[in-house]
Amino acid sequence: MSKTPDSNRETEALRDAGAGMNTAGVKAWFVREVLPLETALMQYLHHNLGKSGDAADLRQDVYVRVCE
């Protein structure tokens, strides 16, 4: 019998808790939890993409997927 990592249980709990979240709740969560990490995300994207200029587009794609 294998032990389930705690992180999996936390992820499932968060997913289940957010299943009924309304649009206002998603917006508030996004502003509170995701936007403060934008600088780190952009640094990561610029580091890995170089100067191709795709970082801003990819950031928007990431945000869309996160909110979905």
PDB file of N, CA, C and O in Angstrom, chain B, residues numbered from 101:
ATOM      1  N   MET B 101       0.844  -1.168   0.000  1.00  0.00           N
ATOM      2  CA  MET B 101       0.000   0.000   0.000  1.00  0.00           C
ATOM      3  C   MET B 101       0.892   1.234   0.000  1.00  0.00           C
ATOM      4  O   MET B 101       1.788   1.347   0.837  1.00  0.00           O
ATOM      5  N   SER B 102       0.661   2.155  -0.921  1.00  0.00           N
ATOM      6  CA  SER B 102       1.484   3.352  -0.983  1.00  0.00           C
ATOM      7  C   SER B 102       0.780   4.512  -0.293  1.00  0.00           C
ATOM      8  O   SER B 102      -0.447   4.605  -0.280  1.00  0.00           O
ATOM      9  N   LYS B 103       1.584   5.378   0.272  1.00  0.00           N
ATOM     10  CA  LYS B 103       1.055   6.535   0.976  1.00  0.00           C
ATOM     11  C   LYS B 103       0.810   7.665  -0.025  1.00  0.00           C
ATOM     12  O   LYS B 103       1.656   7.930  -0.878  1.00  0.00           O
ATOM     13  N   THR B 104      -0.337   8.326   0.076  1.00  0.00           N
ATOM     14  CA  THR B 104      -0.650   9.456  -0.785  1.00  0.00           C
ATOM     15  C   THR B 104       0.021  10.697  -0.215  1.00  0.00           C
ATOM     16  O   THR B 104      -0.180  11.021   0.956  1.00  0.00           O
ATOM     17  N   PRO B 105       0.807  11.391  -1.015  1.00  0.00           N
ATOM     18  CA  PRO B 105       1.450  12.608  -0.514  1.00  0.00           C
ATOM     19  C   PRO B 105       0.415  13.640  -0.078  1.00  0.00           C
ATOM     20  O   PRO B 105      -0.655  13.751  -0.676  1.00  0.00           O
ATOM     21  N   ASP B 106       0.744  14.392   0.967  1.00  0.00           N
ATOM     22  CA  ASP B 106      -0.168  15.413   1.477  1.00  0.00           C
ATOM     23  C   ASP B 106      -0.495  16.445   0.417  1.00  0.00           C
ATOM     24  O   ASP B 106      -1.610  16.966   0.381  1.00  0.00           O
ATOM     25  N   SER B 107       0.469  16.749  -0.451  1.00  0.00           N
ATOM     26  CA  SER B 107       0.230  17.774  -1.466  1.00  0.00           C
ATOM     27  C   SER B 107      -0.911  17.364  -2.399  1.00  0.00           C
ATOM     28  O   SER B 107      -1.660  18.220  -2.869  1.00  0.00           O
ATOM     29  N   ASN B 108      -1.049  16.076  -2.669  1.00  0.00           N
ATOM     30  CA  ASN B 108      -2.157  15.624  -3.511  1.00  0.00           C
ATOM     31  C   ASN B 108      -3.489  15.861  -2.827  1.00  0.00           C
ATOM     32  O   ASN B 108      -4.454  16.277  -3.467  1.00  0.00           O
ATOM     33  N   ARG B 109      -3.546  15.597  -1.531  1.00  0.00           N
ATOM     34  CA  ARG B 109      -4.787  15.827  -0.794  1.00  0.00           C
ATOM     35  C   ARG B 109      -5.120  17.309  -0.753  1.00  0.00           C
ATOM     36  O   ARG B 109      -6.283  17.689  -0.884  1.00  0.00           O
ATOM     37  N   GLU B 110      -4.104  18.149  -0.571  1.00  0.00           N
ATOM     38  CA  GLU B 110      -4.329  19.587  -0.552  1.00  0.00           C
ATOM     39  C   GLU B 110      -4.836  20.073  -1.897  1.00  0.00           C
ATOM     40  O   GLU B 110      -5.752  20.894  -1.961  1.00  0.00           O
ATOM     41  N   THR B 111      -4.249  19.573  -2.966  1.00  0.00           N
ATOM     42  CA  THR B 111      -4.669  19.969  -4.312  1.00  0.00           C
ATOM     43  C   THR B 111      -6.113  19.570  -4.559  1.00  0.00           C
ATOM     44  O   THR B 111      -6.896  20.361  -5.086  1.00  0.00           O
ATOM     45  N   GLU B 112      -6.473  18.350  -4.183  1.00  0.00           N
ATOM     46  CA  GLU B 112      -7.852  17.890  -4.356  1.00  0.00           C
ATOM     47  C   GLU B 112      -8.824  18.720  -3.532  1.00  0.00           C
ATOM     48  O   GLU B 112      -9.911  19.050  -4.004  1.00  0.00           O
ATOM     49  N   ALA B 113      -8.441  19.060  -2.302  1.00  0.00           N
ATOM     50  CA  ALA B 113      -9.306  19.862  -1.443  1.00  0.00           C
ATOM     51  C   ALA B 113      -9.512  21.250  -2.029  1.00  0.00           C
ATOM     52  O   ALA B 113     -10.627  21.771  -2.023  1.00  0.00           O
ATOM     53  N   LEU B 114      -8.438  21.850  -2.537  1.00  0.00           N
ATOM     54  CA  LEU B 114      -8.562  23.170  -3.145  1.00  0.00           C
ATOM     55  C   LEU B 114      -9.433  23.126  -4.390  1.00  0.00           C
ATOM     56  O   LEU B 114     -10.250  24.018  -4.617  1.00  0.00           O
ATOM     57  N   ARG B 115      -9.256  22.092  -5.190  1.00  0.00           N
ATOM     58  CA  ARG B 115     -10.060  21.956  -6.406  1.00  0.00           C
ATOM     59  C   ARG B 115     -11.534  21.792  -6.052  1.00  0.00           C
ATOM     60  O   ARG B 115     -12.397  22.417  -6.668  1.00  0.00           O
ATOM     61  N   ASP B 116     -11.816  20.965  -5.074  1.00  0.00           N
ATOM     62  CA  ASP B 116     -13.200  20.746  -4.666  1.00  0.00           C
ATOM     63  C   ASP B 116     -13.807  22.002  -4.052  1.00  0.00           C
ATOM     64  O   ASP B 116     -14.975  22.307  -4.292  1.00  0.00           O
ATOM     65  N   ALA B 117     -13.028  22.727  -3.268  1.00  0.00           N
ATOM     66  CA  ALA B 117     -13.521  23.951  -2.640  1.00  0.00           C
ATOM     67  C   ALA B 117     -13.809  25.011  -3.686  1.00  0.00           C
ATOM     68  O   ALA B 117     -14.751  25.788  -3.530  1.00  0.00           O
ATOM     69  N   GLY B 118     -13.020  25.060  -4.745  1.00  0.00           N
ATOM     70  CA  GLY B 118     -13.200  26.076  -5.769  1.00  0.00           C
ATOM     71  C   GLY B 118     -14.216  25.711  -6.826  1.00  0.00           C
ATOM     72  O   GLY B 118     -14.509  26.523  -7.704  1.00  0.00           O
ATOM     73  N   ALA B 119     -14.761  24.509  -6.762  1.00  0.00           N
ATOM     74  CA  ALA B 119     -15.679  24.056  -7.796  1.00  0.00           C
ATOM     75  C   ALA B 119     -16.908  24.944  -7.890  1.00  0.00           C
ATOM     76  O   ALA B 119     -17.453  25.122  -8.980  1.00  0.00           O
ATOM     77  N   GLY B 120     -17.358  25.504  -6.775  1.00  0.00           N
ATOM     78  CA  GLY B 120     -18.544  26.338  -6.790  1.00  0.00           C
ATOM     79  C   GLY B 120     -18.230  27.818  -6.740  1.00  0.00           C
ATOM     80  O   GLY B 120     -19.124  28.619  -6.468  1.00  0.00           O
ATOM     81  N   MET B 121     -16.996  28.208  -6.993  1.00  0.00           N
ATOM     82  CA  MET B 121     -16.597  29.598  -6.871  1.00  0.00           C
ATOM     83  C   MET B 121     -17.213  30.420  -7.998  1.00  0.00           C
ATOM     84  O   MET B 121     -17.179  30.018  -9.161  1.00  0.00           O
ATOM     85  N   ASN B 122     -17.776  31.576  -7.645  1.00  0.00           N
ATOM     86  CA  ASN B 122     -18.375  32.445  -8.648  1.00  0.00           C
ATOM     87  C   ASN B 122     -17.321  33.362  -9.268  1.00  0.00           C
ATOM     88  O   ASN B 122     -16.159  33.351  -8.861  1.00  0.00           O
ATOM     89  N   THR B 123     -17.735  34.150 -10.247  1.00  0.00           N
ATOM     90  CA  THR B 123     -16.805  35.005 -10.971  1.00  0.00           C
ATOM     91  C   THR B 123     -16.133  36.009 -10.041  1.00  0.00           C
ATOM     92  O   THR B 123     -14.927  36.234 -10.146  1.00  0.00           O
ATOM     93  N   ALA B 124     -16.883  36.606  -9.145  1.00  0.00           N
ATOM     94  CA  ALA B 124     -16.305  37.570  -8.208  1.00  0.00           C
ATOM     95  C   ALA B 124     -15.277  36.889  -7.306  1.00  0.00           C
ATOM     96  O   ALA B 124     -14.241  37.473  -6.990  1.00  0.00           O
ATOM     97  N   GLY B 125     -15.563  35.669  -6.898  1.00  0.00           N
ATOM     98  CA  GLY B 125     -14.632  34.929  -6.064  1.00  0.00           C
ATOM     99  C   GLY B 125     -13.337  34.609  -6.798  1.00  0.00           C
ATOM    100  O   GLY B 125     -12.250  34.690  -6.225  1.00  0.00           O
ATOM    101  N   VAL B 126     -13.460  34.244  -8.069  1.00  0.00           N
ATOM    102  CA  VAL B 126     -12.281  33.949  -8.878  1.00  0.00           C
ATOM    103  C   VAL B 126     -11.449  35.210  -9.067  1.00  0.00           C
ATOM    104  O   VAL B 126     -10.223  35.165  -8.963  1.00  0.00           O
ATOM    105  N   LYS B 127     -12.103  36.330  -9.342  1.00  0.00           N
ATOM    106  CA  LYS B 127     -11.383  37.595  -9.515  1.00  0.00           C
ATOM    107  C   LYS B 127     -10.645  37.980  -8.237  1.00  0.00           C
ATOM    108  O   LYS B 127      -9.480  38.375  -8.285  1.00  0.00           O
ATOM    109  N   ALA B 128     -11.318  37.865  -7.099  1.00  0.00           N
ATOM    110  CA  ALA B 128     -10.687  38.212  -5.823  1.00  0.00           C
ATOM    111  C   ALA B 128      -9.506  37.296  -5.541  1.00  0.00           C
ATOM    112  O   ALA B 128      -8.454  37.756  -5.097  1.00  0.00           O
ATOM    113  N   TRP B 129      -9.673  35.999  -5.798  1.00  0.00           N
ATOM    114  CA  TRP B 129      -8.583  35.037  -5.599  1.00  0.00           C
ATOM    115  C   TRP B 129      -7.407  35.365  -6.514  1.00  0.00           C
ATOM    116  O   TRP B 129      -6.251  35.339  -6.091  1.00  0.00           O
ATOM    117  N   PHE B 130      -7.718  35.673  -7.772  1.00  0.00           N
ATOM    118  CA  PHE B 130      -6.672  35.971  -8.750  1.00  0.00           C
ATOM    119  C   PHE B 130      -5.854  37.187  -8.321  1.00  0.00           C
ATOM    120  O   PHE B 130      -4.624  37.162  -8.359  1.00  0.00           O
ATOM    121  N   VAL B 131      -6.543  38.245  -7.917  1.00  0.00           N
ATOM    122  CA  VAL B 131      -5.859  39.469  -7.499  1.00  0.00           C
ATOM    123  C   VAL B 131      -5.042  39.220  -6.232  1.00  0.00           C
ATOM    124  O   VAL B 131      -3.929  39.729  -6.102  1.00  0.00           O
ATOM    125  N   ARG B 132      -5.582  38.450  -5.310  1.00  0.00           N
ATOM    126  CA  ARG B 132      -4.923  38.196  -4.031  1.00  0.00           C
ATOM    127  C   ARG B 132      -3.752  37.224  -4.146  1.00  0.00           C
ATOM    128  O   ARG B 132      -2.708  37.443  -3.533  1.00  0.00           O
ATOM    129  N   GLU B 133      -3.913  36.153  -4.922  1.00  0.00           N
ATOM    130  CA  GLU B 133      -2.941  35.064  -4.925  1.00  0.00           C
ATOM    131  C   GLU B 133      -2.023  35.015  -6.150  1.00  0.00           C
ATOM    132  O   GLU B 133      -0.867  34.609  -6.039  1.00  0.00           O
ATOM    133  N   VAL B 134      -2.526  35.422  -7.309  1.00  0.00           N
ATOM    134  CA  VAL B 134      -1.767  35.249  -8.547  1.00  0.00           C
ATOM    135  C   VAL B 134      -1.013  36.510  -8.947  1.00  0.00           C
ATOM    136  O   VAL B 134       0.182  36.446  -9.235  1.00  0.00           O
ATOM    137  N   LEU B 135      -1.680  37.637  -8.969  1.00  0.00           N
ATOM    138  CA  LEU B 135      -1.032  38.864  -9.431  1.00  0.00           C
ATOM    139  C   LEU B 135       0.229  39.234  -8.659  1.00  0.00           C
ATOM    140  O   LEU B 135       1.168  39.747  -9.268  1.00  0.00           O
ATOM    141  N   PRO B 136       0.298  39.000  -7.349  1.00  0.00           N
ATOM    142  CA  PRO B 136       1.553  39.309  -6.661  1.00  0.00           C
ATOM    143  C   PRO B 136       2.757  38.503  -7.180  1.00  0.00           C
ATOM    144  O   PRO B 136       3.903  38.876  -6.927  1.00  0.00           O
ATOM    145  N   LEU B 137       2.508  37.425  -7.887  1.00  0.00           N
ATOM    146  CA  LEU B 137       3.578  36.579  -8.417  1.00  0.00           C
ATOM    147  C   LEU B 137       3.958  36.930  -9.855  1.00  0.00           C
ATOM    148  O   LEU B 137       4.792  36.258 -10.460  1.00  0.00           O
ATOM    149  N   GLU B 138       3.350  37.976 -10.399  1.00  0.00           N
ATOM    150  CA  GLU B 138       3.577  38.323 -11.800  1.00  0.00           C
ATOM    151  C   GLU B 138       5.039  38.647 -12.090  1.00  0.00           C
ATOM    152  O   GLU B 138       5.561  38.248 -13.131  1.00  0.00           O
ATOM    153  N   THR B 139       5.698  39.356 -11.198  1.00  0.00           N
ATOM    154  CA  THR B 139       7.109  39.705 -11.424  1.00  0.00           C
ATOM    155  C   THR B 139       7.955  38.446 -11.541  1.00  0.00           C
ATOM    156  O   THR B 139       8.801  38.345 -12.430  1.00  0.00           O
ATOM    157  N   ALA B 140       7.734  37.493 -10.653  1.00  0.00           N
ATOM    158  CA  ALA B 140       8.495  36.240 -10.697  1.00  0.00           C
ATOM    159  C   ALA B 140       8.187  35.463 -11.974  1.00  0.00           C
ATOM    160  O   ALA B 140       9.087  34.888 -12.586  1.00  0.00           O
ATOM    161  N   LEU B 141       6.933  35.446 -12.373  1.00  0.00           N
ATOM    162  CA  LEU B 141       6.552  34.758 -13.613  1.00  0.00           C
ATOM    163  C   LEU B 141       7.241  35.395 -14.811  1.00  0.00           C
ATOM    164  O   LEU B 141       7.776  34.689 -15.666  1.00  0.00           O
ATOM    165  N   MET B 142       7.234  36.716 -14.881  1.00  0.00           N
ATOM    166  CA  MET B 142       7.855  37.399 -16.017  1.00  0.00           C
ATOM    167  C   MET B 142       9.367  37.191 -16.025  1.00  0.00           C
ATOM    168  O   MET B 142       9.957  37.027 -17.093  1.00  0.00           O
ATOM    169  N   GLN B 143       9.997  37.195 -14.868  1.00  0.00           N
ATOM    170  CA  GLN B 143      11.436  36.914 -14.814  1.00  0.00           C
ATOM    171  C   GLN B 143      11.727  35.522 -15.340  1.00  0.00           C
ATOM    172  O   GLN B 143      12.680  35.324 -16.094  1.00  0.00           O
ATOM    173  N   TYR B 144      10.909  34.558 -14.946  1.00  0.00           N
ATOM    174  CA  TYR B 144      11.068  33.178 -15.405  1.00  0.00           C
ATOM    175  C   TYR B 144      10.888  33.106 -16.922  1.00  0.00           C
ATOM    176  O   TYR B 144      11.689  32.480 -17.616  1.00  0.00           O
ATOM    177  N   LEU B 145       9.853  33.735 -17.426  1.00  0.00           N
ATOM    178  CA  LEU B 145       9.582  33.683 -18.866  1.00  0.00           C
ATOM    179  C   LEU B 145      10.684  34.366 -19.661  1.00  0.00           C
ATOM    180  O   LEU B 145      11.131  33.833 -20.677  1.00  0.00           O
ATOM    181  N   HIS B 146      11.128  35.531 -19.218  1.00  0.00           N
ATOM    182  CA  HIS B 146      12.210  36.223 -19.930  1.00  0.00           C
ATOM    183  C   HIS B 146      13.496  35.395 -19.908  1.00  0.00           C
ATOM    184  O   HIS B 146      14.228  35.340 -20.896  1.00  0.00           O
ATOM    185  N   HIS B 147      13.758  34.757 -18.776  1.00  0.00           N
ATOM    186  CA  HIS B 147      14.970  33.939 -18.663  1.00  0.00           C
ATOM    187  C   HIS B 147      14.922  32.757 -19.633  1.00  0.00           C
ATOM    188  O   HIS B 147      15.929  32.411 -20.251  1.00  0.00           O
ATOM    189  N   ASN B 148      13.753  32.147 -19.761  1.00  0.00           N
ATOM    190  CA  ASN B 148      13.636  30.942 -20.575  1.00  0.00           C
ATOM    191  C   ASN B 148      13.291  31.206 -22.034  1.00  0.00           C
ATOM    192  O   ASN B 148      13.556  30.363 -22.891  1.00  0.00           O
ATOM    193  N   LEU B 149      12.709  32.353 -22.331  1.00  0.00           N
ATOM    194  CA  LEU B 149      12.347  32.661 -23.714  1.00  0.00           C
ATOM    195  C   LEU B 149      13.328  33.610 -24.373  1.00  0.00           C
ATOM    196  O   LEU B 149      13.329  33.753 -25.596  1.00  0.00           O
ATOM    197  N   GLY B 150      14.156  34.254 -23.583  1.00  0.00           N
ATOM    198  CA  GLY B 150      15.071  35.232 -24.147  1.00  0.00           C
ATOM    199  C   GLY B 150      14.320  36.482 -24.555  1.00  0.00           C
ATOM    200  O   GLY B 150      13.311  36.836 -23.944  1.00  0.00           O
ATOM    201  N   LYS B 151      14.803  37.142 -25.571  1.00  0.00           N
ATOM    202  CA  LYS B 151      14.205  38.400 -26.011  1.00  0.00           C
ATOM    203  C   LYS B 151      13.249  38.208 -27.178  1.00  0.00           C
ATOM    204  O   LYS B 151      13.110  39.093 -28.023  1.00  0.00           O
ATOM    205  N   SER B 152      12.600  37.075 -27.226  1.00  0.00           N
ATOM    206  CA  SER B 152      11.709  36.801 -28.350  1.00  0.00           C
ATOM    207  C   SER B 152      10.442  37.645 -28.311  1.00  0.00           C
ATOM    208  O   SER B 152       9.738  37.741 -29.316  1.00  0.00           O
ATOM    209  N   GLY B 153      10.140  38.259 -27.166  1.00  0.00           N
ATOM    210  CA  GLY B 153       8.947  39.092 -27.077  1.00  0.00           C
ATOM    211  C   GLY B 153       7.673  38.316 -26.831  1.00  0.00           C
ATOM    212  O   GLY B 153       6.590  38.900 -26.812  1.00  0.00           O
ATOM    213  N   ASP B 154       7.779  37.023 -26.645  1.00  0.00           N
ATOM    214  CA  ASP B 154       6.593  36.202 -26.430  1.00  0.00           C
ATOM    215  C   ASP B 154       6.184  36.110 -24.965  1.00  0.00           C
ATOM    216  O   ASP B 154       5.154  35.512 -24.653  1.00  0.00           O
ATOM    217  N   ALA B 155       6.964  36.685 -24.070  1.00  0.00           N
ATOM    218  CA  ALA B 155       6.702  36.537 -22.638  1.00  0.00           C
ATOM    219  C   ALA B 155       5.337  37.099 -22.250  1.00  0.00           C
ATOM    220  O   ALA B 155       4.599  36.454 -21.505  1.00  0.00           O
ATOM    221  N   ALA B 156       4.992  38.275 -22.734  1.00  0.00           N
ATOM    222  CA  ALA B 156       3.709  38.886 -22.381  1.00  0.00           C
ATOM    223  C   ALA B 156       2.541  38.053 -22.900  1.00  0.00           C
ATOM    224  O   ALA B 156       1.541  37.879 -22.203  1.00  0.00           O
ATOM    225  N   ASP B 157       2.665  37.541 -24.120  1.00  0.00           N
ATOM    226  CA  ASP B 157       1.607  36.699 -24.679  1.00  0.00           C
ATOM    227  C   ASP B 157       1.452  35.405 -23.888  1.00  0.00           C
ATOM    228  O   ASP B 157       0.338  34.969 -23.601  1.00  0.00           O
ATOM    229  N   LEU B 158       2.564  34.811 -23.548  1.00  0.00           N
ATOM    230  CA  LEU B 158       2.525  33.569 -22.778  1.00  0.00           C
ATOM    231  C   LEU B 158       1.958  33.811 -21.390  1.00  0.00           C
ATOM    232  O   LEU B 158       1.214  32.980 -20.870  1.00  0.00           O
ATOM    233  N   ARG B 159       2.305  34.953 -20.781  1.00  0.00           N
ATOM    234  CA  ARG B 159       1.750  35.299 -19.466  1.00  0.00           C
ATOM    235  C   ARG B 159       0.224  35.341 -19.541  1.00  0.00           C
ATOM    236  O   ARG B 159      -0.457  34.804 -18.667  1.00  0.00           O
ATOM    237  N   GLN B 160      -0.307  35.974 -20.575  1.00  0.00           N
ATOM    238  CA  GLN B 160      -1.766  36.053 -20.720  1.00  0.00           C
ATOM    239  C   GLN B 160      -2.379  34.670 -20.900  1.00  0.00           C
ATOM    240  O   GLN B 160      -3.442  34.388 -20.347  1.00  0.00           O
ATOM    241  N   ASP B 161      -1.723  33.807 -21.665  1.00  0.00           N
ATOM    242  CA  ASP B 161      -2.194  32.434 -21.839  1.00  0.00           C
ATOM    243  C   ASP B 161      -2.216  31.687 -20.508  1.00  0.00           C
ATOM    244  O   ASP B 161      -3.148  30.936 -20.219  1.00  0.00           O
ATOM    245  N   VAL B 162      -1.178  31.903 -19.705  1.00  0.00           N
ATOM    246  CA  VAL B 162      -1.105  31.261 -18.386  1.00  0.00           C
ATOM    247  C   VAL B 162      -2.258  31.752 -17.522  1.00  0.00           C
ATOM    248  O   VAL B 162      -2.923  30.950 -16.865  1.00  0.00           O
ATOM    249  N   TYR B 163      -2.503  33.054 -17.514  1.00  0.00           N
ATOM    250  CA  TYR B 163      -3.579  33.614 -16.698  1.00  0.00           C
ATOM    251  C   TYR B 163      -4.942  33.058 -17.104  1.00  0.00           C
ATOM    252  O   TYR B 163      -5.773  32.757 -16.247  1.00  0.00           O
ATOM    253  N   VAL B 164      -5.168  32.923 -18.399  1.00  0.00           N
ATOM    254  CA  VAL B 164      -6.434  32.359 -18.865  1.00  0.00           C
ATOM    255  C   VAL B 164      -6.617  30.940 -18.362  1.00  0.00           C
ATOM    256  O   VAL B 164      -7.689  30.578 -17.877  1.00  0.00           O
ATOM    257  N   ARG B 165      -5.564  30.137 -18.481  1.00  0.00           N
ATOM    258  CA  ARG B 165      -5.646  28.740 -18.025  1.00  0.00           C
ATOM    259  C   ARG B 165      -5.848  28.637 -16.519  1.00  0.00           C
ATOM    260  O   ARG B 165      -6.586  27.775 -16.043  1.00  0.00           O
ATOM    261  N   VAL B 166      -5.198  29.509 -15.782  1.00  0.00           N
ATOM    262  CA  VAL B 166      -5.335  29.507 -14.329  1.00  0.00           C
ATOM    263  C   VAL B 166      -6.778  29.816 -13.940  1.00  0.00           C
ATOM    264  O   VAL B 166      -7.335  29.178 -13.046  1.00  0.00           O
ATOM    265  N   CYS B 167      -7.372  30.782 -14.603  1.00  0.00           N
ATOM    266  CA  CYS B 167      -8.746  31.182 -14.259  1.00  0.00           C
ATOM    267  C   CYS B 167      -9.792  30.181 -14.725  1.00  0.00           C
ATOM    268  O   CYS B 167     -10.883  30.113 -14.158  1.00  0.00           O
ATOM    269  N   GLU B 168      -9.472  29.415 -15.739  1.00  0.00           N
ATOM    270  CA  GLU B 168     -10.422  28.406 -16.212  1.00  0.00           C
ATOM    271  C   GLU B 168     -10.542  27.307 -15.198  1.00  0.00           C
ATOM    272  O   GLU B 168     -11.295  26.355 -15.406  1.00  0.00           O
TER     273      GLU B 168
END
